[in-house]
Amino acid sequence: MTLGSAALLLLLSAVGIAASRVCLRQKSALGTVCLVVCALAALAAAAYIGLTLFFVAAAANQPPAV
């Protein structure tokens, strides 16, 4: 997965969280399930983005090999 697709997934998850709160007010069980799924997807995407940036920075700041 590229960094751009992870950012898109994070954005879509945030939109899904908002949409599930607005559109599924009457169906509380379904709304809760959608909220949890979108929140887990957002958490996974945020972790992926954070780890990608961490490892790229570590590779860029690596001391020269002797």
Secondary structure as GFF3:
##gff-version 3
##sequence-region A 1 66
A	DSSP	alpha_helix	3	23	.	.	.	ID=ss1
A	DSSP	alpha_helix	28	60	.	.	.	ID=ss2
###
